[in-house]
Amino acid sequence: MNTRRRRRLRAPAVAALVAAAAAGCAGPGAGDAQDVVTRFYAAVAEGDGDAACSLLLAGAAADLAEEEQEPCPEALFDPAGPGGVLGERAAAATVEAVHRAGSQAQVLTASDTVFLARSGDTWVVTAVGCDPRGERPYDCEVES
């Protein structure tokens, strides 16, 4: 009788630990995706290419550097490349909605659609400066 009582008391504690562990493994949420986009556009507005590039998926940063033939921080601000578009969009980059599906997220701002992917315990930008094209894929200034 005493043993049963102990098991019953321990069961809720075990369940609480399992729930806490699962919550810890859940990964970044929609608010985290919003924060990454806000920080990305704040870095763009401040002209901080290193900070902006650090929020990009490594493949997106590498693709941008290769395409523009210069390091990511400089390529990001090149007016002939994505710099003009991203600079304009930074002023109106207020987040309006976040859509999350598993390890992917889409953040809609007043001026842009930004795509993100989960990377460990955070989000990274996989595409930015994106415009919808009806049934076709988005046209993005920077993407992996």
N, C-alpha and C positions, 0 to 999 in steps of 0.2 A: 504494500500500500504506500509506503513511504517512497519507494523507488518510482512508482508511477507519478507521484506528485512532482518529483524532481524532473522527470522527463517532460512533463507538461510545462513546467516553468522554464526549462531550457529551450523548448521548441520555439517560443516567440523570440527569444534572444537570437537563436540561430537564424530564424527567418529574417530578423532585422539586419543581421550581418550580411546575409546573402543579398538582401535588397540594397544595402549600402554599397556592397561590392559591385553589383550590377549597375547601379547609378554611376559609380566611378568609372566604369568601362563604357558607359554610353557615349562618350566622346563629346565633342563640342556641339553646342546647340545653336538655334537660330540667332540668338542674341550675340553669340560669338562670331557668327558669319557677318552680322551687321557691323560689329566692332571692327573686323578686318577691313571691310569696305570703307568705313568711316576713316580708319587710319591710313588706308591707301590713298584716298583722295585728299586727306589732310597733308600727306607727304607730297603729293603732286602740287597742291596749292602752295606749299612752302618751298618748292623746288628741291626737295630732298630726294634725289634719285636713289641713293643707297637704301633709305628706309622704304621707299615705294617698291623697289626691286626685291627687297627681302620678303615682301608679302606675296610675291608672285611664285607660282610653281616653278621649280628650278628649270624644267623644260621650256616653260613659257619665256623665262628670262633669257635662256640660251638661244631660243629661236629668234627672239627679238634682236639680240646682239648679233647673231649671224646674219639676219635679214638686213639690218641697218649698218653692218660692218663697223660697229663700235660697241664698247661695253654697255651693258644694260642701263646704268644710270644716265649715260649721255644719250643713248638711243631713245629712252623713254621721253625725253624732252625735245627731241629733234623736231622742229616745226614741219619739216618735209615728211616726217614719219608720224608716229602717234601723238607727238607732243602737242600739236595744235588742237586736236580733238580732245585729248585728255585734259589739257589746260582749260578749255572752254567748259567741259563737263564738271570740272572740280568745283566751280562756283555754285552749281546747283545739284550737288551730290547728296542731298538729304535723302535718307533711306525712307522709302514708302512701303515696301513689303519685302518679306523674306519667305521663300519657299524652300523647304528642305525635304529631300528624299534620300534616306540612307546616308551615303557618304558624299552626296552631291548637294549643292545649294545654289539657288538663284536669288540674287538680291536686286530688287528694282529700286532705283533712285529716281529723283525727279528728272534726271538727264541721261540715265544709262541703265543698261542691264549688265550685271556682273555675274560671272559664273565662278563657283568655288568648289574645291574638293577637300575632303578631310585628309589631313596629314598628321598622323599621331594624335595629339590632343588639341589640335588647332585646325583652322581652315587656311588654305592658300588660294590665291586668285589664279584661276586657269584661263580666264578670258575676260577682257575688259574693253570698254569702248565699243559695245555691241549694239547693233541696230537690227530689229526684226526685219525679215524679208518674206512675209506671208508664210507659205508652206515650206519654204526653203530654210536651211540653217541660218542662224544669225551671222551677220557680217561684223567681225570684231577687229579692232585695231591691234590688240595684243592677244595672242592665244597660243596654246601649246598644241 
